Amino acid sequence: MLVLRPLAFHDLAGLERLAVISGGRMTTLPDNRDHLSQLISNTQQSLRKEVERPAGESYHFVLEDTETGEVVGVSGIEAAVGISSPFYSYRIDDVVHASSELQIHNRVPALHLCQDYTGASRLYTLFMDDQLLGKAYRQPENIHLLSRARMLFIAAHPERFSPRLIVELQGVADEKNQSPFWECLGRHFFNMDFNKANYLTGINSKGFIADLMPHYPVYVPMLNPDAQAVLGKARADMRDVQKLLEEEGFEYRRYVDIFDAGPTLEARTEYVRSVSQSRCMPVVVGVRDSDVGDVGVGNGDIASSHSLALISNNQLNNYRCIMAPINPEQPMLSEAQAEALQLASGDSARLLWL
């Protein structure tokens, strides 16, 4: 069974393994033990903190295979970006150039450095191992669990998050993890390669961005064709995640990452599908394990009367979420599922049918 739960200190080795596997492609998951330890510490402190409105909290979750005890995925939520350090984006807006004498009126797209998303909550650090110990984990249903379980956490604790929710998707890069956009623009101002800039940003060395980035508009037609072609485009292996987010209600509104020009998607938190359509219902425990199926790792079958759903408790420190087939008319859990969710008969669970 795969269970999503908050990141804990004993997960450090598993988190380091995922950081190595990511190969530097994940800005917020650098191969840096001190930074990864800080992710854990921030999560635990945020879970213990009483919150009336979002500030500098961050929450990371791991996807654990309970059969092996291995951590196979990680995902996170930042409660409010730009609070402790600036959060920069490029906004693509048209600049108008006109001459009444020549009767010329041109609209030219340009990149404007901005901090428009300050205060918004952010989904980030989504990464899953492809295969471990002979099990193929990167399957669509597991990505749904890893990503959307965070939104059920938001639904259970809305006071901890902003009314505006964003996601930055990684931009296009080649097989050597080189970004056409960075090579055309960023390199001229930072004098370092893309991987190093990503790494420094990942370990929170962000001061150099404000010092070195051009603060005047960058005209898009002045970029080379390769850089223009990747504006607002996600990396190929992120397209399934983008599709999932768009189905949730996220939209691209012409904001891109300042390093790789990957798209930023945004939504009103209350309108996100997993938030608005999830329901709290009492559950019954006691179904035989053989009568329910497990999904995502190639075990079990879904009974015809059951529908696949995300199921979570509504706890904070002990938040848990699984995916399983369950009867919409009468939610019933096996003892193993109830134990994984830390629920008993009559307890309220949050359910989202897929």
Order of alpha helices (4+ residues) and beta strands (2+ residues): beta-alpha-alpha-beta-beta-beta-beta-beta-beta-beta-alpha-beta-alpha-alpha-alpha-beta-alpha-alpha-beta-beta-alpha-beta-beta-beta-beta-beta-alpha-beta
